[in-house]
Amino acid sequence: DAGVTQSPTHLIKTRGQHVTLRCSPISGHKSVSWYQQVLGQGPQFIFQYYEKEERGRGNFPDRFSARQFPNYSSELNVNALLLGDSALYLCASSPAGSYNEQFFGPGTRLTVL
Amino acid sequence: GNSVTQMEGPVTLSEEAFLTINCTYTATGYPSLFWYVQYPGEGLQLLLKATKADDKGSNKGFEATYRKETTSFHLEKGSVQVSDSAVYFCALARGGAQKLVFGQGTRLTINP
């Protein structure tokens, strides 16, 4: 079975631009979470979606938004990019009813110049 | 709030050495505890977990015991291999919450 997939793998943007990152969960998983991992640090929770509804939000500005589609895939959008948004963005999916068992994708490396 | 503190890295060991990576946590209630591993260029993989006090998680020769009295979840392995070289993250999650709170990570390098 395919694991969590994310696209693109790498992305370079300039300050002020916006970006959309995509995630496809493991087949059958209905929950998707997003994390930001700045170089040298642990991942920080951004959002969690379950059945297309936002179920949790971390301490990130409103420039960050996300949504989940009927097929349970998800998009993370970041507007007005700042240099500090440069990071590895990780998506994780979970099976319904299995709290905390999260499976991570390989991530999207975003560089903001 | 909830937080996780890990042993400062990087850690460098010789093959077949004994490994300990310390992890302590601060949380209200009774969190679930996890160790994740991140190999170069890859995402995070769940290594092991424990959901209640005195539980021992184990996988691939790694072990960690949930110690409520010391709020710790130290990772151990009796004999490390070169292939264990990676970054290790300790994490917690409260109750049914999907939000994982991670430590800063410990980079482990094993020399042959």
Interface residues (C-beta under 8 A of the other chain):
Chain A: V4 S31 S33 Y35 G40 Q41 G42 P43 Q44 F45 Q48 Y50 R55 G56 G58 L90 A92 S94 Y99 N100 E101 Q102 F103 F104 G105 P106 G107
Chain B: V4 S32 F34 Y36 G41 E42 G43 L44 Q45 L46 K49 T51 F89 A91 A93 G95 G96 A97 Q98 K99 L100 V101 F102 G103 Q104 G105
